[in-house]
Amino acid sequence: MTDRELLAAAQLACDHQVWDRCINTSERARNLVDFDLRFPMPFKDAVIQRARAINLDPAYVYGLIRQESRFVMDAKSNVGASGLMQVMPATARWTARKIGLNGFTQDQIADRDTNIAIGTGYLKLVLDSFEGSMPLAAAAYNAGPSRSRRWRAPNDGTGPILEGAIWAENVPFNETRDYVKKVLSNTTNYAALITGQPQSLKARLGMVGPRDKSAPEENLELP
């Protein structure tokens, strides 16, 4: 298929809300790029309103969802994660308690708005635990907060301060290394689409170094 045919097929998939096919097909076009097809924003009211309500960058949420599920609402992983934001059952229960989602039952994780509420709530808690570092929080979302803490620097507060891109390249898990880079790249593209302004991937990656020992550690019980 030519690039124009691929983009037409991608548009058809988007029109029918088959978001993963829309993204996958648009990415096959080599010389013609349509960012609206590569980075669709379904469920916009639910995602953006929820993210802004808890002071979370909606572009970061979209960047993560695109990598986790490609907007397939009933997506399930082979380890048991579910929904748009691929939340694990134990994480869903813990987060529901933390954000005051009373009466939560496990079957609700398949509900779009509940999945977004729990996924964004957890992501916000993780991000705050890592002092706003998007690459550290993305690594924690994928591989667990305890691993992200170990990869950050030694527990004694020593260690180098690295550019986020360099730190990401040294993540020892192949899947997580790729995940961090893709989530942050997605985030940068979504931010450009949402704001209409040029964006910096380097700024979002930031610097990664030891935790400030004078700052209190939060949410050490994060699952």
SULHU-V802223 format. One record per run of one state. SS is the DSSP state (H for helix, E for strand, L for the rest). FROM is the first residue (numbers start at 1). TO is the last residue. If there is no record, write none. Layout:
{{SS FROM TO} {SS FROM TO}}
This chain:
{{L 1 2} {H 3 15} {L 16 18} {H 19 27} {L 28 34} {H 35 38} {L 39 43} {H 44 53} {L 54 57} {H 58 68} {L 69 75} {E 76 76} {L 77 81} {E 82 82} {L 83 86} {E 87 87} {L 88 88} {H 89 98} {L 99 105} {H 106 110} {L 111 111} {H 112 129} {L 130 133} {H 134 143} {L 144 144} {H 145 152} {L 153 161} {E 162 163} {H 164 169} {L 170 173} {H 174 195} {L 196 200} {H 201 205} {L 206 206} {E 207 208} {L 209 223}}
